Amino acid sequence: MAIPDWFSWGGWESERMEAHDASTYLLMAALTIIPLAFYLSWKARKEEGETSLPPGSRGLPLLGYLPFLKPDLHRCFADLARTYGPIVGLRLGSRLCVVLSSPATVEEALRDGDVIFANHDVPAVALASVYEGQDLVWLPYGPHWRMLRKVSVRELLSPANIESLSTVRRREVERMLEEVRRMAGEPVALGDLVSAVTMNATTMMMWGGRVSGEGNNLGREFRQVINDIIQGMGELNVSDFFPALAWLDLQGMGRQMRRLSSWVDRILDSIIEQRLSTAESGEEGSDAAAVVNKSRDFLQVMVELLRNGDSEAPLTMIHVKALFQDLVGAGIDTTTTTVEWAMAELLHNPHMMARVKEEIEAVVGTDGTVEEPHLPMLHYLDAVVREVLRLHPVFPLIPHRPSSTCTVREARWSSIFGLYTETPSFGSYASKFEPERFLSGGCKVDYTGNSFHYLPFGVGRRICPAMSLGKRMVKLILASLLHRIDWSLPDGVKLDLAEKFGFVMKKEQALVAVPMLQ
């Protein structure tokens, strides 16, 4: 589906710099707000009652533990858990953060108290976007959230729908392999390669077309802006720790998020309007008809829901566009990050790389092509993916916000508290990349939230609805990249496995590798 050239994002980098310049003046203005912040912090402590706090470092007056937070929050919280135990309370500005780090405490909160903890703590930047948090990730548990999740699963993410769209995924993966063959012997940025195939496969499944424009790199710009939006969701923001000061937007992050989301919104508007006009004229979209076998695609379902409404939870155009941004954004970032980490760990462990390649060749054959029916037979590949999700969790921390007073391990908290869960370690070799732990006779865990020491996709009502599709995409792309292709690092390049913490945890340095065709 082509998008007009005038959608080019252009000078978003300069706009970001302008936002930071403006934040300097706002920081000066904030000095007049400090007495108010002290008062609000004192009031919050008085209302919550210090006796309700679990064990943990109290930090400094007003700021609490904020000055001592490390960039990699999940590692920081794990260190605190080793000091204070499986339930830790931290004052972060005027907010209280509770960290649960044992299977028993996580199970008590997120399974036994599933309904109470069914909401996420919405960051200020999500509220500042054009969709104002009206999406599947941030909407509070209620009629609209249930409607969005139900229609997503029923019309796109059900096993039958996933299976019916396998040809779409296979076609996009083959396009990716053509690009790899063309670049054989040259350095390839694997993140860019995988994000392109993931975005194209996702949009083809959703509305039967790609994000593309004539004469520009709109698809690449779209992926970059989506990446910036997701990165912005995970950055430390003063507004999240001092909600009373959020209206000042001291760091300019809210204004930047609104610019980014407005750009994406215009593209989604164009795509939806094209479908609406096509439906009104009685024409059938050629791309959608060819790829989705002339059946209703996900966009068509959402258009019909907009027209017909729902008596319990009528959807708006904001809900639909926010859902599309969720599905495309999550698909791009999570799949890309997981594949990139898997390739990095395999390059770091050549004997594991050799074992995966041998397994793929034994199942697929020397002259065959990796197909989705092969994936259940690739047991070691599955163990590699599981281990990547354990050692490098894609969503390291997404805070839950209880909707009412709750009790976990005799600690009683009011509804204003946020909660993070940190899944615990796997024995003495927890920091080592070891896929064998997930093979038969080893650690018996699954992805579905039933093993509370392994929750890569979450648990309970908020478990990721795209879990099955995500696993399939990751394994299909990874197996295809490894079948009959040898990978190595460029000359003189040393592999870096450092993490970059965020809403999605990426590699600090993007992975670049050289493919050689067998």
Secondary structure, 3 states (H helix, E strand, C coil): CEECHHHCCCCHHHHHHHHHHHHHHHHHHHHHHHHHHHHHHHHHHHHHCHHHCCCCCCCECCCECHHHCCCCHHHHHHHHHHHHCCEEEEEECCEEEEEECCHHHHHHHHHHCCCCCCCECCCHHHHHCCCCCCCCCCCCCCHHHHHHHHHHHHHHHCHHHHHHCHHHHHHHHHHHHHHHHHCCCCCEEHHHHHHHHHHHHHHHHHHCCCCEECCCCHHHHHHHHHHHHHHHHCCCCHHHHCHHHHHHCCCCHHHHHHHHHHHHHHHHHHHHHHHHHHHHHCCCCHHHHHHCCCCCCHHHHHHHHHHHCCCCCCCCHHHHHHHHHHHHHHHHHHHHHHHHHHHHHHHHCHHHHHHHHHHHHHHHCCCCCCCHHHHHHCHHHHHHHHHHHHHCCCCCCCCECCCCCEEECCEEECCCCEEEECCCCCHHHCCCCCHHHHCCCCCCCCCCCCCCCCCCCCCHHHCCCCHHHHHHHHHHHHHHHHCCEEEECCCCCCCCCCEECCCCCEECCCCEEEEEEC
